[in-house]
C-alpha cells in the first residue's frame, strides 16, 4: 500500500474520532506494536497499552474539536481542542505523529490549558 499525505491525514483524523468515542480497540489499531507515546509536559513515556489505560481511566468526560492538521513527509502535526462535557475545562493537545508503514510509531503530545489573558498583557492584546 502506498502511504500518501492523504492517508496520513485520514489516519490522524480517524484516530482522534476513535479517541473521542472512547473506542480503544480502534485507537490501538492505529499504532505499531512497539509504538512509544511521550507526554513531555509531565515527563511521561507510555507503551500503547499504558496510553490506552491512561485514557480509559482519565477523570471526566471529554469532547474533541479538531482545529488543525499539517502533514510533513512521514509525520503529522495536529491541534485538537479538548473540552470537558460540563465546559468548565478546556485545553489544547498539540500532537506530533511519526509513522511507520502508515501506522503511528511515535506520538508526542503537549497539552496547554486555555485561560484568560493575564492582566499585565490585556492592554497590548489586539484580540480584545
Z-matrix of the N, CA and C atoms (Angstrom, degrees):
N
C 1 1.444
C 2 1.524 1 109.12
N 3 1.318 2 116.11 1 132.29
C 4 1.451 3 120.47 2 177.73
C 5 1.528 4 109.38 3 -81.48
N 6 1.317 5 115.92 4 129.69
C 7 1.457 6 121.61 5 -179.90
C 8 1.530 7 108.00 6 -94.74
N 9 1.316 8 116.31 7 115.80
C 10 1.456 9 121.73 8 179.97
C 11 1.526 10 109.37 9 -112.40
N 12 1.325 11 115.38 10 169.55
C 13 1.465 12 118.78 11 176.88
C 14 1.527 13 110.36 12 -62.56
N 15 1.320 14 117.16 13 -32.21
C 16 1.472 15 120.57 14 177.50
C 17 1.527 16 110.13 15 -66.15
N 18 1.336 17 117.61 16 -39.35
C 19 1.467 18 121.75 17 176.78
C 20 1.521 19 110.41 18 -60.97
N 21 1.337 20 117.04 19 -45.11
C 22 1.465 21 121.07 20 -179.81
C 23 1.527 22 110.57 21 -66.25
N 24 1.319 23 117.05 22 -40.00
C 25 1.467 24 120.83 23 177.63
C 26 1.525 25 110.46 24 -60.38
N 27 1.323 26 116.33 25 -45.79
C 28 1.466 27 120.97 26 178.68
C 29 1.526 28 110.92 27 -61.82
N 30 1.315 29 116.89 28 -42.19
C 31 1.462 30 121.27 29 179.60
C 32 1.524 31 111.04 30 -59.98
N 33 1.332 32 117.15 31 -47.27
C 34 1.465 33 120.42 32 -178.53
C 35 1.529 34 110.74 33 -64.80
N 36 1.314 35 116.93 34 -44.87
C 37 1.471 36 119.48 35 179.58
C 38 1.531 37 111.15 36 -62.29
N 39 1.323 38 116.94 37 -43.88
C 40 1.468 39 120.61 38 179.45
C 41 1.526 40 111.70 39 -68.02
N 42 1.332 41 117.37 40 -33.99
C 43 1.467 42 121.49 41 174.87
C 44 1.527 43 109.76 42 -58.27
N 45 1.341 44 117.00 43 -51.30
C 46 1.466 45 120.69 44 -178.90
C 47 1.527 46 111.87 45 -64.73
N 48 1.320 47 117.03 46 -37.76
C 49 1.473 48 120.32 47 177.31
C 50 1.530 49 110.42 48 -62.31
N 51 1.320 50 117.04 49 -44.42
C 52 1.470 51 121.32 50 179.41
C 53 1.526 52 111.00 51 -65.03
N 54 1.329 53 116.86 52 -41.31
C 55 1.464 54 120.43 53 178.07
C 56 1.532 55 110.15 54 -63.17
N 57 1.312 56 116.95 55 -40.87
C 58 1.463 57 121.41 56 177.62
C 59 1.524 58 112.99 57 -63.61
N 60 1.322 59 117.20 58 -32.95
C 61 1.476 60 122.02 59 177.66
C 62 1.523 61 112.04 60 -83.31
N 63 1.320 62 115.76 61 -5.60
C 64 1.461 63 122.93 62 -174.68
C 65 1.529 64 110.79 63 59.17
N 66 1.327 65 115.41 64 37.76
C 67 1.462 66 123.41 65 177.08
C 68 1.532 67 107.42 66 -92.86
N 69 1.311 68 116.11 67 80.65
C 70 1.461 69 121.54 68 -170.03
C 71 1.521 70 113.49 69 -71.60
N 72 1.323 71 118.77 70 -25.17
C 73 1.465 72 119.55 71 174.85
C 74 1.521 73 110.01 72 -65.87
N 75 1.334 74 116.39 73 -41.23
C 76 1.460 75 120.00 74 177.80
C 77 1.525 76 110.34 75 -68.91
N 78 1.337 77 117.45 76 -42.40
C 79 1.472 78 120.46 77 177.19
C 80 1.525 79 109.42 78 -54.56
N 81 1.325 80 116.57 79 -48.01
C 82 1.469 81 121.19 80 -178.86
C 83 1.527 82 111.52 81 -59.44
N 84 1.314 83 117.66 82 -35.49
C 85 1.463 84 121.55 83 -176.33
C 86 1.535 85 112.95 84 -66.61
N 87 1.313 86 118.24 85 -18.39
C 88 1.462 87 121.35 86 179.50
C 89 1.529 88 112.49 87 -78.21
N 90 1.334 89 117.89 88 -16.03
C 91 1.457 90 122.48 89 -174.91
C 92 1.530 91 112.28 90 -97.52
N 93 1.334 92 114.95 91 150.64
C 94 1.465 93 119.58 92 167.63
C 95 1.528 94 107.38 93 -71.66
N 96 1.313 95 117.12 94 162.36
C 97 1.469 96 121.21 95 -177.90
C 98 1.524 97 113.07 96 -60.70
N 99 1.320 98 116.87 97 -34.33
C 100 1.464 99 120.14 98 -176.42
C 101 1.527 100 112.77 99 -108.42
N 102 1.319 101 116.79 100 26.00
C 103 1.472 102 121.23 101 -179.90
C 104 1.527 103 110.79 102 -61.56
N 105 1.327 104 114.44 103 151.26
C 106 1.463 105 121.39 104 178.38
C 107 1.525 106 108.03 105 -124.38
N 108 1.333 107 115.60 106 136.92
C 109 1.459 108 122.25 107 179.40
C 110 1.522 109 107.89 108 -118.20
N 111 1.324 110 116.38 109 130.30
C 112 1.459 111 122.31 110 -179.42
C 113 1.530 112 110.37 111 -116.12
N 114 1.324 113 116.57 112 138.19
C 115 1.465 114 123.47 113 169.75
C 116 1.525 115 106.63 114 -120.75
N 117 1.332 116 118.74 115 87.38
C 118 1.464 117 121.25 116 -176.40
C 119 1.536 118 114.36 117 -59.78
N 120 1.342 119 118.30 118 -31.18
C 121 1.467 120 119.99 119 -178.82
C 122 1.523 121 112.04 120 -56.29
N 123 1.330 122 116.50 121 -34.23
C 124 1.472 123 120.82 122 -177.85
C 125 1.526 124 111.84 123 -117.43
N 126 1.326 125 115.95 124 10.12
C 127 1.465 126 122.05 125 177.57
C 128 1.529 127 111.81 126 56.29
N 129 1.342 128 116.03 127 46.15
C 130 1.466 129 121.26 128 179.61
C 131 1.521 130 110.17 129 -112.10
N 132 1.325 131 114.20 130 148.74
C 133 1.464 132 122.66 131 177.63
C 134 1.527 133 106.60 132 -133.90
N 135 1.327 134 116.53 133 130.43
C 136 1.454 135 121.74 134 -175.08
C 137 1.522 136 112.20 135 -124.85
N 138 1.321 137 115.17 136 149.63
C 139 1.461 138 121.16 137 161.65
C 140 1.527 139 105.75 138 -82.12
N 141 1.305 140 117.03 139 172.33
C 142 1.463 141 120.02 140 177.84
C 143 1.526 142 110.01 141 -61.12
N 144 1.316 143 117.16 142 -44.21
C 145 1.474 144 120.43 143 179.83
C 146 1.524 145 111.72 144 -59.34
N 147 1.343 146 116.86 145 -44.45
C 148 1.468 147 120.82 146 178.15
C 149 1.521 148 111.51 147 -63.65
N 150 1.331 149 116.34 148 -41.91
C 151 1.469 150 121.82 149 179.54
C 152 1.524 151 110.39 150 -60.85
N 153 1.325 152 116.70 151 -44.48
C 154 1.468 153 121.00 152 177.91
C 155 1.532 154 109.37 153 -61.96
N 156 1.322 155 117.21 154 -45.09
C 157 1.466 156 121.01 155 -179.39
C 158 1.534 157 111.01 156 -60.55
N 159 1.333 158 117.27 157 -45.65
C 160 1.464 159 120.71 158 -179.91
C 161 1.524 160 110.28 159 -60.99
N 162 1.320 161 117.66 160 -42.52
C 163 1.462 162 120.09 161 179.57
C 164 1.526 163 112.04 162 -68.26
N 165 1.316 164 117.56 163 -37.56
C 166 1.466 165 120.96 164 177.59
C 167 1.520 166 111.96 165 -63.60
N 168 1.321 167 116.65 166 -37.15
C 169 1.467 168 120.86 167 -173.34
C 170 1.525 169 112.78 168 -99.53
N 171 1.328 170 118.03 169 1.42
C 172 1.463 171 120.30 170 -179.64
C 173 1.526 172 109.23 171 -63.21
N 174 1.346 173 117.94 172 132.55
C 175 1.467 174 120.34 173 -176.19
C 176 1.529 175 112.69 174 -64.30
N 177 1.308 176 115.82 175 145.24
C 178 1.459 177 121.52 176 175.02
C 179 1.510 178 113.17 177 88.10
N 180 1.319 179 113.83 178 177.24
C 181 1.459 180 122.53 179 177.77
C 182 1.524 181 107.00 180 -122.55
N 183 1.333 182 115.93 181 135.46
C 184 1.461 183 120.60 182 -168.64
C 185 1.523 184 112.07 183 -130.21
N 186 1.319 185 115.22 184 149.16
C 187 1.464 186 122.73 185 172.92
C 188 1.520 187 108.07 186 -113.48
N 189 1.330 188 115.64 187 151.31
C 190 1.454 189 121.94 188 -178.61
C 191 1.525 190 109.83 189 -118.84
N 192 1.319 191 116.96 190 134.84
C 193 1.463 192 122.73 191 175.56
C 194 1.524 193 107.99 192 -124.03
N 195 1.309 194 115.81 193 113.74
C 196 1.464 195 122.37 194 -178.23
C 197 1.527 196 108.98 195 -69.75
N 198 1.324 197 117.43 196 128.41
C 199 1.463 198 120.31 197 -178.19
C 200 1.524 199 113.84 198 -113.63
N 201 1.337 200 117.70 199 -38.50
C 202 1.459 201 119.00 200 -174.15
C 203 1.522 202 110.26 201 -157.34
N 204 1.319 203 114.76 202 149.51
C 205 1.465 204 120.78 203 177.09
C 206 1.518 205 109.16 204 -150.57
N 207 1.327 206 115.58 205 127.89
C 208 1.463 207 122.18 206 176.25
C 209 1.520 208 108.20 207 -127.77
N 210 1.333 209 115.93 208 138.41
C 211 1.465 210 122.24 209 178.70
C 212 1.527 211 108.49 210 -112.20
N 213 1.341 212 115.62 211 132.69
C 214 1.465 213 122.53 212 178.65
C 215 1.525 214 107.67 213 -133.22
N 216 1.319 215 117.23 214 104.50
C 217 1.465 216 121.70 215 -178.86
C 218 1.529 217 110.11 216 52.26
N 219 1.330 218 117.92 217 -112.67
C 220 1.470 219 120.72 218 -178.61
C 221 1.530 220 111.34 219 -105.65
N 222 1.337 221 115.78 220 29.01
C 223 1.461 222 121.10 221 176.56
C 224 1.515 223 109.93 222 -131.05
N 225 1.337 224 114.66 223 157.35
C 226 1.457 225 120.63 224 175.71
C 227 1.516 226 108.41 225 -136.90
N 228 1.324 227 115.64 226 147.21
C 229 1.456 228 122.51 227 176.43
C 230 1.521 229 107.73 228 -123.92
N 231 1.338 230 116.17 229 122.51
C 232 1.460 231 119.35 230 179.30
C 233 1.516 232 110.56 231 -123.23
N 234 1.327 233 114.73 232 151.57
C 235 1.456 234 122.43 233 171.83
C 236 1.524 235 106.34 234 -123.75
N 237 1.334 236 114.63 235 124.07
C 238 1.453 237 120.94 236 -178.13
C 239 1.521 238 108.18 237 -129.22
N 240 1.314 239 116.30 238 132.21
C 241 1.466 240 120.20 239 174.50
C 242 1.520 241 107.79 240 -87.57
N 243 1.323 242 115.59 241 132.50
C 244 1.459 243 122.48 242 -179.34
C 245 1.524 244 107.40 243 -115.02
N 246 1.333 245 116.37 244 121.67
C 247 1.458 246 121.99 245 -177.23
C 248 1.520 247 110.30 246 -122.03
N 249 1.329 248 115.96 247 133.60
C 250 1.461 249 118.06 248 173.24
C 251 1.521 250 107.68 249 -67.64
N 252 1.318 251 116.22 250 148.70
C 253 1.468 252 119.83 251 -177.39
C 254 1.524 253 112.12 252 -59.60
N 255 1.340 254 117.33 253 -30.13
C 256 1.462 255 120.26 254 177.43
C 257 1.533 256 111.71 255 -81.41
N 258 1.322 257 116.47 256 -2.69
C 259 1.473 258 125.10 257 177.82
C 260 1.526 259 113.64 258 64.43
N 261 1.315 260 117.85 259 18.61
C 262 1.464 261 121.61 260 178.28
C 263 1.530 262 111.88 261 -84.85
N 264 1.326 263 117.13 262 -21.97
C 265 1.462 264 121.04 263 179.68
C 266 1.521 265 109.87 264 -126.25
N 267 1.320 266 114.61 265 142.08
C 268 1.456 267 120.70 266 -179.96
C 269 1.521 268 108.63 267 -147.71
N 270 1.313 269 116.32 268 135.71
C 271 1.453 270 121.39 269 178.30
C 272 1.514 271 109.75 270 -149.90
N 273 1.324 272 115.19 271 169.69
C 274 1.452 273 121.67 272 176.53
C 275 1.520 274 108.59 273 -115.25
N 276 1.322 275 115.65 274 138.86
C 277 1.458 276 122.16 275 169.84
C 278 1.525 277 106.96 276 -105.60
N 279 1.317 278 116.00 277 119.51
C 280 1.455 279 122.24 278 175.97
C 281 1.524 280 104.81 279 -105.85
N 282 1.321 281 116.07 280 112.83
C 283 1.464 282 121.18 281 -168.92
C 284 1.517 283 111.40 282 -122.15
N 285 1.328 284 114.52 283 130.37
C 286 1.460 285 121.57 284 176.53
C 287 1.525 286 107.82 285 -109.28
N 288 1.329 287 116.09 286 117.90
C 289 1.453 288 123.40 287 -177.71
C 290 1.518 289 109.62 288 -102.64
N 291 1.316 290 116.80 289 133.65
C 292 1.459 291 122.70 290 169.36
C 293 1.524 292 107.64 291 -111.54
N 294 1.315 293 116.97 292 141.21
C 295 1.466 294 121.27 293 -174.67
C 296 1.528 295 111.89 294 -121.34
N 297 1.316 296 114.78 295 146.78
C 298 1.457 297 123.11 296 169.58
C 299 1.524 298 106.34 297 -130.85
N 300 1.318 299 116.38 298 120.89
C 301 1.470 300 122.07 299 -178.99
C 302 1.530 301 112.28 300 51.44
N 303 1.346 302 116.53 301 38.75
C 304 1.456 303 121.23 302 174.57
C 305 1.521 304 115.52 303 83.67
N 306 1.332 305 116.91 304 -1.04
C 307 1.471 306 120.22 305 178.81
C 308 1.524 307 109.26 306 -114.61
N 309 1.317 308 116.31 307 154.42
C 310 1.468 309 121.50 308 -177.38
C 311 1.528 310 109.04 309 -71.37
N 312 1.321 311 115.95 310 120.31
C 313 1.467 312 121.05 311 177.91
C 314 1.524 313 111.64 312 -107.57
N 315 1.328 314 116.05 313 -20.57
C 316 1.460 315 120.92 314 176.99
C 317 1.527 316 108.38 315 -149.90
N 318 1.327 317 114.95 316 137.50
C 319 1.461 318 120.94 317 178.74
C 320 1.522 319 107.57 318 -137.50
N 321 1.324 320 116.05 319 121.87
C 322 1.458 321 121.66 320 175.67
C 323 1.519 322 106.90 321 -116.15
N 324 1.353 323 115.68 322 122.74
C 325 1.461 324 120.31 323 -176.40
C 326 1.529 325 110.67 324 -121.19
N 327 1.329 326 114.70 325 129.80
C 328 1.457 327 122.62 326 173.85
C 329 1.526 328 107.37 327 -110.73
N 330 1.317 329 116.06 328 139.25
C 331 1.464 330 120.87 329 -179.29
C 332 1.516 331 109.43 330 -118.34
N 333 1.331 332 115.80 331 135.06
C 334 1.464 333 121.79 332 179.69
C 335 1.526 334 108.42 333 -131.92
N 336 1.327 335 115.63 334 122.69
C 337 1.460 336 120.87 335 178.80
C 338 1.530 337 109.53 336 -71.77
N 339 1.327 338 116.27 337 141.03
C 340 1.456 339 121.15 338 172.56
C 341 1.526 340 107.55 339 -80.63
N 342 1.317 341 115.81 340 136.42
C 343 1.461 342 119.59 341 -178.66
C 344 1.521 343 110.14 342 -151.73
N 345 1.311 344 115.70 343 168.52
C 346 1.455 345 121.79 344 178.14
C 347 1.524 346 110.20 345 -70.73
N 348 1.324 347 115.79 346 155.60
C 349 1.456 348 120.97 347 174.95
C 350 1.531 349 107.39 348 -65.96
N 351 1.340 350 118.40 349 131.09
C 352 1.465 351 119.94 350 178.64
C 353 1.535 352 111.10 351 -60.58
N 354 1.312 353 116.72 352 148.56
C 355 1.463 354 121.57 353 -178.62
C 356 1.524 355 112.57 354 -54.18
N 357 1.322 356 116.93 355 -42.27
C 358 1.460 357 120.76 356 -176.13
C 359 1.523 358 112.91 357 -63.70
N 360 1.348 359 116.92 358 -17.66
C 361 1.454 360 120.64 359 -176.17
C 362 1.529 361 112.84 360 -110.30
N 363 1.306 362 117.81 361 -6.17
C 364 1.465 363 120.34 362 -174.85
C 365 1.520 364 113.59 363 -60.85
N 366 1.317 365 118.25 364 -36.81
C 367 1.462 366 119.98 365 -176.78
C 368 1.531 367 112.08 366 -69.58
N 369 1.306 368 118.13 367 -22.58
C 370 1.470 369 120.14 368 -179.42
C 371 1.519 370 112.72 369 -101.60
N 372 1.332 371 117.07 370 2.25
C 373 1.454 372 121.01 371 -179.34
C 374 1.513 373 110.06 372 -83.72
N 375 1.310 374 117.34 373 116.86
C 376 1.462 375 122.33 374 -177.53
C 377 1.523 376 113.46 375 -74.64
N 378 1.351 377 117.85 376 -11.48
C 379 1.471 378 121.11 377 179.27
C 380 1.515 379 112.90 378 -85.71
N 381 1.300 380 117.61 379 -3.67
C 382 1.476 381 121.76 380 -177.52
C 383 1.508 382 110.68 381 -83.54
